[in-house]
Amino acid sequence: MSRTSDPATPAQAHEPGGAASADLLARYGDALMTTFGTPARALVRGEGPYVWDAEGRRYLDLLGGIAVNALGHAHPRLVAAIADQAATLVHVSNLFTSRVQVDLAEKLDALVAGDSGLGARVFFANSGTEANEAAFKATRRTGRTKVIAMEGSFHGRTMGALSLTATEAYRAPFAPLVPDVTWVPFGDADALAAVMDDTVAAVVVEPIQGESGVVVPPDGWLARARELCTAHGALLWLDEVQTGVGRTGTWLAAEHDGVVPDLVTLAKGLGGGVPIGACVGLGAAGDLLQAGHHGSTFGGNPLACRAALEVIAVIEEDDLLAHVTATGDWLAAAIEGLGLPQISHVRGRGLLRGVVLTAPVAKDVHAKALADGFLINAPRPDVLRLAPPLIVTREQLEPFVAALPGWLGASA
Ligand SMILES: *Cc1c(COP(=O)(O)O)cnc(C)c1O
C-alpha cells in the first residue's frame, strides 16, 4: 500500500487561493446554487492521500471527500477497474442486470450477514440519503409507522432521511416532514427502553455519529438497542453510510458491538468516490420491499458496482482493515501524546476520529490547517474530524500531528 508520491509544492503558509482558484470560485458563485457556501479551494488532481489545488499546492487529505475516498485518490486499481468497465458497459437500467451487480450484491450480503446465518438482500441506490429512503420505505412495510431516531443524528437531506435527521437548522425550512418520529438521546438505554413498544417499526442508529462530531455511544448500548428491537418486533436499522466499508477497522462498525441489524445502509466509502448507495436487509427484512415498491434508474449500474467491487477487493487483498485499526490507534495516541491542554481527548475508531478541543476554536484550526496544506473539517465548534483515506500511512500523518500544536497556539 506504500505508494510513491511526488512531494511537489507544499501549501504556502496562510496564503489564500491564487488567481486560477479565484476565477473558478467567482464563476462557481454565479453558476451554482448557494447551498454549500463558498468552496474552500478549487482542486485539480489527487494521488494517494494528497490533492493539489489550481495553484499547484499540495494538501494532505485527512477528510477523504468526507469519508468517501477509501483508497485515496487515483488508486491505480480503481482507475483501471473504472476505465475497463467504462469501456465495457456503464449503464443498463434496472430492466436488466449485469454480472458485476450480482457479484456486488452477493459480496455485500456476505459482508453484512457475516456468520449470522441470516440471508440478506440488497437494494442499490446512488447516495447515502437514497439508501436511507429505501430503508425508511422498507420500515413502512412492517405495517407500523413509528420510528425512533437519535438526537444528534444525521441521515441525509432528502425529505424522508431529513425527517430522521436531528439538526433543527436542516429541518425547519422544510416542515412539515414525515410524521411519527420519536427522538431519544443517543446512547441512553433507559430513554430508549422508555419509548419502545409493539407499535415501533424501527430504531434508526448510527453506530458512531459522524456529522455530529464522531460521537461514540457507551459500550453495550447498541447491544441493548438490539435486544429492545427484538423484544418488540421492531427493526434495528443501522445507518453505516459513514462508518461502513472498513472506516472503523471492521466492515461494519456494529461488529465492534457484536450486533446483527435488520437493515444496514451504506454509501460513502463503498464506491471509493463513484456514487453508490446500498440498503441491505437481513432475514425477513430483506423481503419487505416487493415488486413495484421502490426503484431507481441509476441504482446499481455496472460502473458503480465495478468500482465498489474493486474497493472491497483492495481492502481485502491489502489487509486494510488491520491497517486502519493500527493506523487509527497510532494517530489517536500520537495526538493525545502531544499532551496539549487545548486538546481534551480523541474519540472515534479506526480512521474516523474526532479531536475534541477544550475551546470552540475548531473553525479557526481548520482554516489554519488548510492554509498549511491539510484538509480536515470542523463538524462542531469544538471538534475536528479526521477521516483520511484508508491507505494513509503513519509517515504521511506525522506532519499533521507535528503541525497541530502550532494551529492551537501551543508551543510544540
Ligand atoms: C453522509 C451521510 C448520509 C448522507 O449521505 P449522502 O450521500 O450525502 O446523501 C447519511 N447518513 C450518514 C450517517 C452520513 O454520514
The ligand as a Tripos MOL2 file, in Angstrom:
@<TRIPOS>MOLECULE
LIG
   15    15     1     0     0
SMALL
NO_CHARGES

@<TRIPOS>ATOM
      1 C1        -23.2370   11.4330    4.7760 C.3       1 LIG1
      2 C2        -24.2580   10.6530    5.4980 C.ar      1 LIG1
      3 C3        -25.5360   10.4330    4.9510 C.ar      1 LIG1
      4 C4        -25.9840   11.0810    3.6550 C.3       1 LIG1
      5 O1        -25.2430   10.6290    2.5720 O.3       1 LIG1
      6 P1        -25.3430   11.4310    1.1680 P.3       1 LIG1
      7 O2        -24.5700   10.5650    0.2170 O.co2     1 LIG1
      8 O3        -24.7250   12.7690    1.4010 O.co2     1 LIG1
      9 O4        -26.7710   11.5330    0.8250 O.co2     1 LIG1
     10 C5        -26.4210    9.6330    5.6430 C.ar      1 LIG1
     11 N1        -26.0760    9.0730    6.8130 N.ar      1 LIG1
     12 C6        -24.8620    9.2540    7.3730 C.ar      1 LIG1
     13 C7        -24.5410    8.5860    8.6610 C.3       1 LIG1
     14 C8        -23.9220   10.0610    6.7450 C.ar      1 LIG1
     15 O5        -22.7290   10.2700    7.3130 O.3       1 LIG1
@<TRIPOS>BOND
     1     1     2 1
     2     2     3 ar
     3     2    14 ar
     4     3     4 1
     5     3    10 ar
     6     4     5 1
     7     5     6 1
     8     6     7 2
     9     6     8 1
    10     6     9 1
    11    10    11 ar
    12    11    12 ar
    13    12    13 1
    14    12    14 ar
    15    14    15 1
@<TRIPOS>SUBSTRUCTURE
     1 LIG1         1 GROUP 0 **** ****
